[in-house]
Amino acid sequence: MTDTAMVKNQVMDAADVERSITRIAHQILEANHGADNVALVGIVTRGDVLARRLARRIEEIEGVKVPVGSLDITFYRDDTPVSLSPDIHNSHLPFSVDGVDIVLVDDVLYTGRTIRCALDAVMDYGRPATVQLAVLVDRGHRELPIRADYVGKNVPSSHTEAVHLLLEETDGETCVRIYDVAPGGHVGAKPVNKPAMPSRLPEFPKLPKRPAASEGGEA
């Protein structure tokens, strides 16, 4: 969504994004007492780019090269229908997650459903010591009890707006913009079409009453 006619506001420029990445890097190092047991796992398609930027910043600050992986959650989603030919980006975790402090990295935190899927995916790879969450933007409107440990910027938004991170590596520029969604448009993941529940339960035939037992004995 890059049509300038739809842009409502730009809330972060390239310098803001870099400052947020630097701050998150310092927070991760402080919370984990260094980076010796930390690995970053970015959620495609922009969380993985952010993870690589974050890893470079941590290395500049701490002098430690942090392992970086990428995670595709396409087949873990239950809130979007998967097409017959989905756009698949293979997950790549070139390290064991067992006993490691994993930091999931994503661009925008919204309903929390993407992160729930990412947690399921990570657990399929092993048993981390901890799983933490770093996001560049938290726009609110959570549908699940999920909270980020590290946030670059809180951006209040409405359900009729879309918040997008653009990155030089994927979009040719780096910024965060808010877009107005056209009437009838959709923000976020599209819910799965589930069959409608009947308005009332079907009536089952009543069982015949059993005859009352006769009383024995004489008066």
N, C-alpha and C positions, 0 to 999 in steps of 0.2 A: 504494500500500500504506500506508494511514493508519489502519487498525483498531488502536486502542490495545491490544487484547487480544494483538496479535502483537508489540508493541514489546518488545525485550529490553533495550535500553540507549540512552540519548541521550548522544552523545559530544561534541556541539558545540551551543551555544545561539546566539542571534542575535548576541550580543556577540563570541563566539568566531569566528563566520563573518566578521564585519566586521574583526576584527583580522587574520585570515588574508588577507583581500583587501588590506588596507593593506600587510601585509608583502610579499605577492606583487607589488604595484604598485612598491614600492621596489626589489625585486630585479630586476624587468624594466627599470626605469630605469637601475640600476647596470650590468646586463649589456650593455645596448644603448647606453650612454653618452647617455642621454636618450631622448626619444620621437619625435624628428623623422622617423625612418624606420620606425616601428613601427605595425602595424595588428593589431587583435584580431579573431579569427574564432571565434565561439562555436558549439558543436555543439548543435543543438536536441535536447531541449526545455528543458533548464535551463542548459546551457553558454552559450547565447546571452544569457540573463538575467544570468549571472555576468559575461560579457564587458562588458555595458553598465555594471554596477556597477564593474567594474575600470577601465573607461575614465573614469568620473566621478572615481574616486579618483586616477588618474594626472593628470587635468586639475587637480584640487585641489592636488596636490603640485608638479607641473611647470609648470602654466599652459599646457599644450599639449593641444589637442583631438585625441584619437587616433581614427582611422577604425575603425568597428566593423561587422563583417558577421556573418551567420549562415549555417550550413551544415547542410543536411539530407542525411544519408548513407543514407537508406532503400534506394535502388536500388544502392548500392555494397556492401551487405552480402552475404557468402557463407555466413554462419553462421545466418541466420534465413530461413525461407520468407516470401516477400512475398505477402500476400493479394490477392484480386482487387480489393479496394477499400481499399488501404493509406491510413493517415492521413498525408497528405503536408503538410509544411511547406516551402514554397518556399525554396531557398537565396537569400540576398540579400547580394551582395558589391558595394557601390556604389563600388568603387575597383579599380584595376589592382593585381594582386599582383606584377607583374614588378619585380624588384629590391627588394622590400619585405621587411622582417623581420616575418614573420607569426608571431603567437602564437596557437596553437590553445587554446581554453579549454573545459574540460569539468568536469562536477561530480565524478564518481567514476571513478578509473582502476582497472580490474580486469584482464581478460585481455589487453587491448591491441588487441583486434580492432576496436573502435570507432575508435580512433586510426588504425589502418592504413587503414581505409576513408576517414577524413577526409583523410589524406595523399593518397590517390588522387584524391579530389574536388578538393582544393586545386590539385593539379598540372594538372587539367583547365582551370583558370582562367588558368594562366600559369606563370612560373618565378620564384618568390620568391628573395630573397637568402639567407634562412635560414627554417627552420620550427622554432619552439620550442613547447613544450607546458606549459601551466599547468593544474593541477587543484586543486580544493579538497581532495579526499580521495584518498589512495592506499591501497587496501585489500590490495594484493599479489595473489598468485596469477596472475602473468603467464604467458601462453601464447605470446607473441611477444616478441622482443627490443626492447621499447619502454620508455623511461624518461622521466619528466617532468622538465623543467628547473626548474619552480617548483611546490612542493607546500605546501598550507595545513596539512595534518595527515596523518600516517601512522596508519592505523587497522587494526591486526591483526584478521583475521577468518577464519572458516572457510568452507568451501564450502557449508555448510548455513545460512549467514546471508546476509541481504541488507542492503546499506548504501545508504541513500537520503538525498539532500539535499532538504529542503523549503525553498521560498522564498516570501516574502510575496507576490511578484508572481504566483505560480502556485498556491500551496497555502494562502495565508492566514496562514502563519507561517514563520519561518526557524530551521532547526536541522538537525542530522545525527543520524539514528537508525539503530540496528542492529535488524533484525527476524529472528525465528526463522522459517524456512521450514517449512511443514507437510510431513509425510512424503509423498513422492511429488511434492512441488513442485519448482520449478526456479529456480535462481539464474542470472541473466545470460542471454545469448543462447542460444536453443535451436539445437542443431546441425542442419544440413540432413540429411534422411533420404537416404542414398545406398544404391544397390543393393548387396546383400551380394556379396562376392567369392566365386567358387567355391572349395570346399575343395581342389580339385586341378585342374590344367590338363587340358583334354581331350586324349585320345590321338589322334594323327594316324596314318593308315595308313603302314606302313613301305614305302619304295620297294624294288622288287626289286633283288637284287644283280646287278651287271653280271658277265657271264662273264669268267673270267680270260683274259688274252691268251695265245695259244700262243707258245712260244719258237721262233724261227726258227733256221735253220742245221742242219748235220749234225754228228754226233759224230765 
